[in-house]
Amino acid sequence: MKTKLFSLLVVLLYTTCLKAYDFKSGDLCYTIIKDTETYRVEITQAEFDSAHVAVLSIPETVIHEGITYTVSSIGEGVFKGFSFLTHITIPSSVTNIGESAFSGCTALTSIIIGNDTLSIERHDWRECH
């Protein structure tokens, strides 16, 4: 009985961890920021094949189930260790970049950040070239 209960708990925990976002559009996963006035999302996960992506442009908006969401933040560690990225463009709609979002991006040679970015949390930029 204890083994079955433990197995069930492990399966539930595993499936919960797999979907740590509300929806996926393209190769990026988004979490809806609960808010009464605006439709905003945070990028919380990236799921792309490193062999095919070197240049990344974060979209300003993304549509899900007929609703247009503004991409307003990049979550903590989202692109951490993505050593294949060379260029990243972040639109003005992104006002917050989470801690270590680009840590370990050793091939990164260009980051273009929009004018309205208000907060860039602690990063280890020394690991970027």
Secondary structure, DSSP 8 states (H G I E B T S, - for coil): -HHHHHHHHHHHHHHHHH--SSEEETTEEEEEE--SS--EEEEEEE---TTT-SEEE--SEEEETTEEEEEEEE-TTTTTT-TT--EEEE-TT--EE-TTTTTT-TT--EEEE-TT--EE----GGG--
